[in-house]
Amino acid sequence: MTSNIENPINNDSDIRGRAALALSSLSPSQLTFLQNLPKAELHAHLNGCIPLKTIKELVDEYVMEVDNDASVFTTTPSGSGSASEPTTTPRPPKHPLTKTEILSGYSLLEKFDSELDDIHAFFAPFAIIYALTNTKGRLRKATRAVLEGFLGSADGNDDRDSNSNISMTPPQAAYLELRTTPRTTSDMSRLEYLETVLDEVERYPKDRMGGLIVSLDRKMTLDVVREVVDLAVGLKTGKRRVIGLDLCGDPLAGNMYSPLLTQCFQDARNAGLGITLHIAETAQNPSPESIHLLRAFIPDRLGHATFLDEEAREVVFDGNGHGHEEGKRKIGVEVCLSSNLICKTVPTLEDHHIRYYLERDHPIAICTDDTLPFRTSLLAEYALLLASAPWGLGMSEGEVERVARGGWGMRFL
């Protein structure tokens, strides 16, 4: 069979760096294999996966609004609360960034494809994205572009209409679970934010778009945490497609030992929501905190899990040992290769902790995390598995297929 993605880099110029090199090194038959492989994307942040082309369109809209709005606020908000989603104060100004700041931020995003000094430098470009998605209209447009980028059109027709934000490329995933942190903006409450995203999510059948994971930022106040969890549970009870709860944000922020925080995760689990945690993302994350998160929050999945020590890994391997029901599946790990390499939480691909889990036949899911800053795609992340050294791990097609099946087994269904 002839590959329909013989030039994946040309078809998606947003793919760069190590991921692009891995893709370019594959043969046409290997590319066809990866494209036809059913892949589940389980760790993708909405605001970090907006295509650069769509960001440019949102910038143009924002700048036009600023030019037409005589009452623009010019004060830049204080720092963002999360690597992938922010926590904002109630009803901030409609245009939190000036025209100059927006254009400067877009310029930074355009060239944001090299290695960072550390994971904390990752936060810088997101101020512009949060400003661009602070209205229902722009959030709706961004969400649709992200969903089309991963899944193709909602009706399953590969012939996108002329108004689509995404160029004609094959869908990256056969199944998607998208996550986002609800925000209060000048145009919407947290509930309206979630409803706007869900309206787009629910255009897709559930066997393709599993649903929305609601993220809690580690910098959130406990009052906001309680509000967001209640919203997530209420939406699920109301038959909206909310399927999980996530803990994310600055990996060193917040008090993870709060009894109220523990209660919120227990309430979410009792309501039938899956639990996933960003955990042990840096060497500075204390081991006792990781053990506490594993035992108190009882997660189904873990994001990154880069620096778990042996005691924590034993809990991960023995899913029944910390409160899971008898026969409950092991705690799966969401692996984001490009994210870890660019943020320098792992020194090289060869040193990546994915090898540790593969050697022990532990369930993992290959994910993108944030396709925009990391200049990757789900196809490119799988290319990092299949490509020979020095561009990839040199796994066989059979091994890659087994990894993909493991990801399907970790879905929140």
Secondary structure, 3 states (H helix, E strand, C coil): CCCCCCCHHHHCCCCCHHHHHHHHHCCHHHHHHHHHCCCEEEEEEHHHCCCHHHHHHHHHHHHHHHHHCCCCCCCCCCCCCCCCCCCCCCCCCCCCCCHHHHHHHHHHHHCCCCCCCCHHHHHCCHHHHHHHCCCHHHHHHHHHHHHHHHHCCCCCCCCCCCCCCCCCCCCCCCEEEEEECCCCCCCCCHHHHHHHHHHHHCCCCCCCEEEEEEEEECCCCHHHHHHHHHHHHHHHHCCCCEEEEEEECCCCCCCCCCHHHHHHHHHHHHCCCEEEEEECCCCCCCHHHHHHHHHHHCCCEEEECCCCCHHHHHHHHCHHHHCCCCCCCCCEEEECHHHHHHCCCCCCHHHCCHHHHHHCCCCEEECCECHHHHCCCHHHHHHHHHCCCCCCCCCCHHHHHHHHHHHHCCCCC
